Amino acid sequence: MLIMSSLLWVKLALRSIAETMNKGLFSRVEIERVLYSLPKDLANQYSFILDRIPNRRLSEAMNILEWISFTFRPLSCQEFVEAVEPPGLGSGIELSPTNAHRRAGQVVDLVFGLVKVRNDQVLLVHDTVRDFLMFGQHLMTLHPLHAHQQILSTCFEALLEEPDVKRPAFFNYAAEFWGRHFQEVGRLAGGNSPPSFLDALAKLFDDNHPEFFLRWLRRYDPLNPKAGSQPEKRLEDFPSQHVYMNFIRANL
């Protein structure tokens, strides 16, 4: 913890000095004042970072932190950008790896010091960030049910996009993990899933319009998870919707 707090203090110091100098304040007195104002322990450093977020952007910051804290694996830069930004606004197939990395860095700069971009993944700087936000040590508190609902809603949006997939990278995550988020929503809500999620589930498994069902299984088959992407498969190559629905019910 001491090493972590020391590293974070250095990052905050460098950022604060740069901001002070950008305001035209270059004197030693001003820089010392800034440095002495920085907290030394980890919890107060986290609070300091959160307190700096403008009120008008608090919901945006919370959305970023929820996504990074409650996905079942780290998201790649492109997956993250496609998840938190609407299709067509900096996300989608046009994003090159370099642009995705740059854009992810721009997005998480709002919560600088709590989140990092490393090896094409968007991550919390440390597990203690999630613990700090989970257990009410600040007014900004993570709520698992809200987080899983938000992620599940975005998963269903990606799976049911028409006519084509608009979030190709995030579609991979949605195809594999929507069921686990559905399970968490049900568990945290006492077994009650919102009607909008039940409607989305019905659309995904609709016998009369199987295009969404087929697109999902071509990307990820829960009955054969090691198969990977199978774009050449036809509907008749998979078991029926009823088989998969029973599998989902049994495993959720």
Wavefront OBJ file of the C-alpha trace (Angstrom):
o trace
v 0.000 0.000 0.000
v 2.838 2.388 0.833
v 4.402 1.864 -2.594
v 1.026 2.341 -4.282
v 0.290 5.566 -2.394
v 3.786 6.891 -3.143
v 3.422 6.202 -6.871
v -0.004 7.813 -6.951
v 1.296 10.831 -5.029
v 3.980 11.326 -7.677
v 1.400 11.137 -10.477
v -0.861 13.617 -8.718
v 2.084 15.902 -8.030
v 3.156 15.986 -11.671
v -0.416 16.577 -12.857
v -1.017 19.315 -10.263
v 2.257 21.101 -11.061
v 1.429 21.054 -14.779
v -2.033 22.475 -14.116
v -0.581 25.190 -11.894
v 1.958 26.204 -14.521
v -0.730 26.208 -17.209
v -2.465 28.876 -15.143
v 0.676 30.996 -15.364
v 1.754 30.312 -11.791
v 5.439 29.423 -11.863
v 6.738 30.560 -8.487
v 8.322 28.182 -6.031
v 5.787 29.270 -3.424
v 2.862 28.260 -5.623
v 4.385 24.896 -6.500
v 5.179 24.140 -2.847
v 1.637 25.123 -1.886
v 0.265 22.652 -4.418
v 2.556 19.842 -3.267
v 1.802 20.360 0.425
v -1.924 20.183 -0.336
v -1.689 16.679 -1.776
v -2.816 13.865 0.571
v -0.301 11.178 1.460
v -2.481 8.139 2.233
v -4.274 6.128 -0.421
v -7.885 6.641 0.685
v -7.517 10.412 0.850
v -5.761 10.376 -2.522
v -8.747 8.582 -4.045
v -11.091 11.125 -2.445
v -8.907 13.962 -3.732
v -9.185 12.615 -7.286
v -12.966 12.208 -7.086
v -13.446 15.657 -5.554
v -11.711 17.212 -8.575
v -14.294 15.866 -11.032
v -16.704 18.628 -12.163
v -20.275 18.122 -10.955
v -21.598 18.165 -14.511
v -19.414 15.135 -15.331
v -19.981 13.019 -12.222
v -22.388 10.631 -13.965
v -19.908 10.216 -16.823
v -17.130 9.424 -14.351
v -19.315 6.938 -12.488
v -20.222 5.225 -15.757
v -16.535 4.776 -16.598
v -15.766 3.352 -13.153
v -18.741 0.989 -13.246
v -17.722 -0.429 -16.600
v -14.150 -1.041 -15.542
v -15.131 -2.462 -12.152
v -17.877 -4.909 -13.137
v -17.025 -6.487 -16.480
v -16.034 -10.152 -16.164
v -12.724 -9.577 -17.893
v -10.740 -6.458 -18.775
v -11.977 -4.701 -21.893
v -9.662 -3.868 -24.748
v -9.390 -0.211 -25.707
v -11.743 -0.642 -28.654
v -14.245 -2.680 -26.642
v -14.237 -0.002 -23.959
v -14.692 2.899 -26.376
v -17.489 1.105 -28.221
v -19.197 0.355 -24.899
v -19.159 3.831 -23.363
v -19.650 5.891 -26.538
v -22.639 5.615 -28.893
v -21.909 4.071 -32.305
v -20.750 6.680 -34.772
v -19.237 8.981 -32.146
v -15.636 7.820 -32.173
v -16.501 4.135 -31.924
v -17.086 1.367 -34.435
v -15.128 -0.355 -37.134
v -13.308 2.823 -38.178
v -11.230 2.749 -35.002
v -7.687 1.577 -35.638
v -5.798 0.075 -32.665
v -3.812 3.301 -32.338
v -6.911 5.481 -32.435
v -8.741 3.214 -29.991
v -5.843 3.398 -27.537
v -5.714 7.185 -27.860
v -9.473 7.605 -27.490
v -9.633 5.298 -24.467
v -6.916 7.396 -22.826
v -8.895 10.553 -23.514
v -12.065 9.081 -22.012
v -10.463 7.818 -18.792
v -8.504 11.032 -18.260
v -11.617 12.225 -16.434
v -10.744 9.763 -13.642
v -6.971 10.197 -13.905
v -5.213 8.350 -11.097
v -7.930 5.700 -10.706
v -7.800 4.113 -14.150
v -4.981 3.213 -16.503
v -4.601 2.056 -20.105
v -1.984 -0.664 -20.376
v -1.248 -3.331 -23.011
v -4.427 -2.403 -24.901
v -6.575 -2.897 -21.794
v -8.484 -0.403 -19.652
v -7.965 -1.224 -15.972
v -8.310 0.139 -12.460
v -4.907 1.192 -11.181
v -5.391 -1.132 -8.199
v -8.060 -3.402 -6.696
v -8.328 -0.999 -3.757
v -10.042 1.526 -6.044
v -13.012 -0.808 -6.431
v -13.073 -1.561 -2.709
v -12.932 2.156 -1.896
v -15.865 2.902 -4.197
v -17.870 -0.151 -3.169
v -18.013 0.444 0.548
v -19.210 4.016 0.784
v -16.007 5.801 1.661
v -17.008 8.643 -0.672
v -20.226 10.194 -1.952
v -19.455 8.562 -5.297
v -20.295 4.941 -4.519
v -20.478 2.045 -6.945
v -23.801 0.177 -7.024
v -23.391 -3.354 -8.439
v -27.017 -3.720 -9.555
v -26.957 -0.465 -11.516
v -23.583 -1.377 -13.034
v -24.693 -4.829 -14.206
v -27.946 -3.389 -15.556
v -26.038 -0.793 -17.555
v -23.590 -3.357 -18.933
v -26.357 -5.865 -19.735
v -28.381 -3.187 -21.509
v -25.387 -2.334 -23.685
v -24.761 -6.038 -24.361
v -28.324 -6.472 -25.599
v -28.040 -3.316 -27.719
v -24.933 -4.757 -29.383
v -26.474 -8.207 -29.911
v -29.680 -6.797 -31.380
v -28.288 -4.029 -33.568
v -29.855 -3.776 -37.023
v -29.135 -4.404 -39.802
v -25.469 -5.041 -38.990
v -23.161 -5.026 -35.990
v -22.043 -1.465 -35.239
v -19.722 -2.361 -32.343
v -17.633 -5.238 -33.711
v -15.130 -5.402 -30.868
v -17.617 -5.051 -28.018
v -19.881 -7.596 -29.744
v -17.305 -10.239 -28.756
v -17.686 -9.369 -25.083
v -21.479 -9.121 -25.305
v -21.788 -12.507 -27.016
v -19.791 -14.291 -24.323
v -20.838 -12.515 -21.144
v -24.395 -11.191 -21.497
v -25.691 -14.297 -19.698
v -23.507 -13.735 -16.653
v -24.616 -10.109 -16.386
v -28.223 -11.282 -16.748
v -27.589 -13.682 -13.872
v -26.120 -10.922 -11.697
v -29.027 -8.578 -12.387
v -31.471 -11.282 -11.346
v -29.497 -12.163 -8.234
v -29.028 -8.572 -7.083
v -32.644 -7.666 -7.876
v -34.029 -10.584 -5.899
v -34.964 -12.621 -8.954
v -36.785 -9.793 -10.716
v -35.399 -8.744 -14.101
v -36.721 -5.529 -15.698
v -39.296 -6.086 -18.487
v -36.948 -4.479 -21.028
v -34.413 -7.267 -20.460
v -37.066 -9.965 -20.806
v -38.174 -8.344 -24.072
v -34.586 -8.337 -25.332
v -34.191 -11.984 -24.349
v -37.362 -12.889 -26.244
v -36.063 -11.062 -29.325
v -32.718 -12.852 -29.156
v -34.439 -16.265 -29.044
v -37.280 -15.480 -31.459
v -38.015 -18.534 -33.664
v -39.619 -16.383 -36.336
v -36.677 -13.981 -36.649
v -33.570 -16.059 -35.912
v -31.024 -13.641 -37.405
v -29.957 -12.304 -33.985
v -29.777 -15.788 -32.498
v -27.626 -17.011 -35.388
v -25.336 -13.984 -35.259
v -24.753 -14.549 -31.546
v -23.917 -18.253 -31.932
v -21.612 -17.648 -34.853
v -19.558 -15.412 -32.594
v -19.869 -17.410 -29.365
v -21.535 -20.785 -28.813
v -22.072 -21.440 -25.080
v -22.502 -25.156 -25.801
v -19.117 -25.200 -27.510
v -17.195 -22.232 -26.076
v -13.806 -23.396 -27.347
v -14.964 -23.326 -30.975
v -14.412 -19.586 -31.303
v -15.942 -17.599 -34.149
v -17.842 -19.742 -36.675
v -19.084 -17.297 -39.335
v -19.686 -19.995 -41.934
v -22.206 -21.970 -39.865
v -25.899 -21.995 -40.768
v -28.855 -22.015 -38.411
v -29.467 -25.727 -38.961
v -25.881 -26.461 -37.868
v -26.768 -25.445 -34.305
v -29.253 -26.956 -31.876
v -32.623 -25.206 -31.674
v -33.396 -22.010 -29.776
v -35.231 -24.116 -27.196
v -32.101 -26.143 -26.460
v -30.096 -22.982 -25.829
v -32.872 -21.403 -23.776
v -32.983 -24.475 -21.544
v -29.192 -24.383 -21.269
v -29.274 -20.700 -20.281
v -31.989 -21.334 -17.684
v -30.114 -24.289 -16.207
v -26.832 -22.419 -15.995
v -28.144 -19.090 -14.804
l 1 2 3 4 5 6 7 8 9 10 11 12 13 14 15 16 17 18 19 20 21 22 23 24 25 26 27 28 29 30 31 32 33 34 35 36 37 38 39 40 41 42 43 44 45 46 47 48 49 50 51 52 53 54 55 56 57 58 59 60 61 62 63 64 65 66 67 68 69 70 71 72 73 74 75 76 77 78 79 80 81 82 83 84 85 86 87 88 89 90 91 92 93 94 95 96 97 98 99 100 101 102 103 104 105 106 107 108 109 110 111 112 113 114 115 116 117 118 119 120 121 122 123 124 125 126 127 128 129 130 131 132 133 134 135 136 137 138 139 140 141 142 143 144 145 146 147 148 149 150 151 152 153 154 155 156 157 158 159 160 161 162 163 164 165 166 167 168 169 170 171 172 173 174 175 176 177 178 179 180 181 182 183 184 185 186 187 188 189 190 191 192 193 194 195 196 197 198 199 200 201 202 203 204 205 206 207 208 209 210 211 212 213 214 215 216 217 218 219 220 221 222 223 224 225 226 227 228 229 230 231 232 233 234 235 236 237 238 239 240 241 242 243 244 245 246 247 248 249 250 251 252
